[in-house]
């Protein structure tokens, strides 16, 4: 497991170009590392991420990677990562910070944390996938209220609408996120990654469309013919823990 920490605590981990570059590169390095099966994102200090650094924006910065702008805002908004990514929301996740959470596969939120997309209050919009992903992940009318008022959700409200997997006692979001990641990392890595990609690819698909089932069969062919599939069956039959090879 790899824990990545947004580390601009004096700015509440607001995203400037440098942090966007560092985050995108760190996520890419974690994905390339063979022994890293789960990535956890958290923030240093009392915030997860306060959003885009508006002072840097006023200076002409974009909150995108200097070297890989195709990864999108914060180096992650358009960064397709095959390994599971969990947000450990240790404090305020506002604006681009909330959009980072929405881009993650799962999230654990401190009880005292808050989640908001307040861009309309400063003449901007949630262009890092926030408007799209929020409307995909919760009921549209609730998403519209959040987006158009800019008002924040409590951790309990975020959990109610399914934006986070769990609410942790104050100060323990990272601990709970690591625990969740450990449970995932115990499973076959190829199967986990393929399942994530398949779920993302078909989440909004028509289940009666033949091309959807072609996508599923392609994934099935790759995974069912892997060494890990054999190992999983043999370990089950022998009543022992499997030794995954990732192949």
Buried (B, 14 or more C-beta within 10 A) or exposed (E): BBBBBBEBBEBBBBBBBBBBBBBBBBBBEBBEEEEBBBBBBBBBBBBBBBBBBBEBBEEEBBBBBBEBBEBBBBBBBBBEBBBBBBBBBBBBBBBBBBBBBBBBBBBBBBBBBBBBBBBEEEEBEBBBBBBBBBBEEBEEEBBEEBBEEBEBBBBEBBBBBEBBBBBBEEEBBBEBBBEBBEEBBEBBBBBBBBBBBBEEEBEEEEEEEEEBBEBBEEBEEEBEEBEBBEBBEEBEEEEEEBEBEBE
